[in-house]
Amino acid sequence: MPAQSVERKLAAIFAADIAGYNRSMARDEVGTLARLKACRAIIDGLIASHRGRIFNTAGDSIVADFVSAVDAVQCAVAVQAAMATEDAGGAADEPMQFRIGVHVGDVMVDRGNLR
């Protein structure tokens, strides 16, 4: 059986989610969703300004790819700084804390999605 040609590329993958998101949703769905949307507006802009591309989201998670690992890490630092100072209007007693990881490696490209 011939091997199928698969497009691959080297990418820096930025993955983020919110610590305690399910607990926050259980307490206040409407407020948590409003805070998430405000945070996402900031984060989406930072990803774009650091030459990243969001390619997947679900609930509180964001997955983006960057051509440069430096751009991905600088974006992660900018997101953490923005969330620490802004928290997008969130409650002072429980700020939204984003966990962010960056992985660099070979990925497969499948109709605009990365695998």
C-alpha positions in Angstrom: 0.0 0.0 0.0 1.6 3.3 -1.0 2.3 5.9 1.7 -0.1 8.9 1.4 1.7 12.2 1.0 1.2 14.3 4.1 2.1 18.0 4.4 4.2 18.8 7.4 5.7 21.9 8.9 7.8 22.9 11.9 5.7 25.0 14.2 5.6 26.5 17.7 2.3 25.5 19.2 0.8 27.8 21.9 -1.8 26.1 24.1 -3.8 27.9 26.8 -6.6 27.3 29.2 -8.0 28.8 32.4 -7.1 27.3 35.8 -10.4 26.5 37.7 -12.6 27.3 34.7 -15.2 24.5 35.5 -15.4 25.6 39.1 -15.9 29.2 38.0 -18.6 28.2 35.5 -20.4 26.2 38.2 -20.6 29.3 40.4 -21.5 31.9 37.8 -21.9 30.8 34.1 -23.0 34.2 32.8 -20.3 36.2 34.6 -17.6 33.7 33.7 -18.5 33.6 30.0 -18.5 37.5 30.0 -15.0 37.5 31.5 -13.8 34.8 29.1 -15.0 36.8 26.1 -13.3 40.0 27.4 -10.0 38.0 28.0 -10.3 36.4 24.6 -10.5 39.8 22.9 -7.2 40.8 24.5 -5.5 37.4 23.9 -6.7 37.1 20.2 -5.2 40.6 19.6 -1.9 39.6 21.2 -1.7 36.4 19.2 -2.2 38.3 16.0 0.3 41.0 16.9 2.9 38.3 17.6 2.3 36.8 14.2 0.3 33.8 15.5 -2.8 32.1 14.1 -5.5 30.6 16.2 -6.5 27.3 14.7 -8.6 25.7 17.4 -10.7 26.7 20.4 -13.1 24.9 22.7 -14.6 26.2 25.9 -11.7 28.1 27.6 -8.9 26.6 25.5 -7.0 28.4 22.7 -4.5 26.7 20.4 -2.4 28.8 18.1 0.6 28.2 15.9 3.6 30.5 15.4 6.4 30.3 12.9 8.8 31.3 15.6 9.2 29.9 19.1 10.4 33.3 20.2 7.1 34.9 19.0 5.1 32.2 20.8 7.0 32.7 24.1 6.9 36.5 23.8 3.1 36.2 23.2 2.7 34.0 26.2 4.5 36.5 28.4 2.4 39.3 27.0 -0.8 37.4 27.7 0.3 36.7 31.3 1.2 40.4 31.8 -2.1 41.6 30.3 -4.2 39.2 32.3 -2.3 40.2 35.5 -3.0 43.9 35.0 -6.3 43.9 33.2 -8.1 40.7 34.1 -10.6 42.1 31.6 -12.8 43.5 34.3 -12.8 40.3 36.4 -13.4 39.9 40.1 -10.4 40.8 42.2 -11.0 37.8 44.5 -10.6 35.3 41.6 -8.7 36.5 38.6 -8.7 34.4 35.5 -5.3 32.6 35.5 -4.3 31.3 32.1 -2.0 28.3 31.9 0.1 28.5 28.8 2.4 26.0 27.2 4.6 26.3 24.1 5.7 23.2 22.2 8.0 23.3 19.1 7.9 20.4 16.7 6.9 18.9 13.4 3.2 18.9 12.8 0.9 17.6 10.0 -1.3 20.1 8.1 -4.8 18.8 7.4 -7.1 21.2 5.7 -6.0 24.2 7.7 -5.9 22.3 11.0 -2.7 21.0 12.6 -2.3 17.5 13.9 
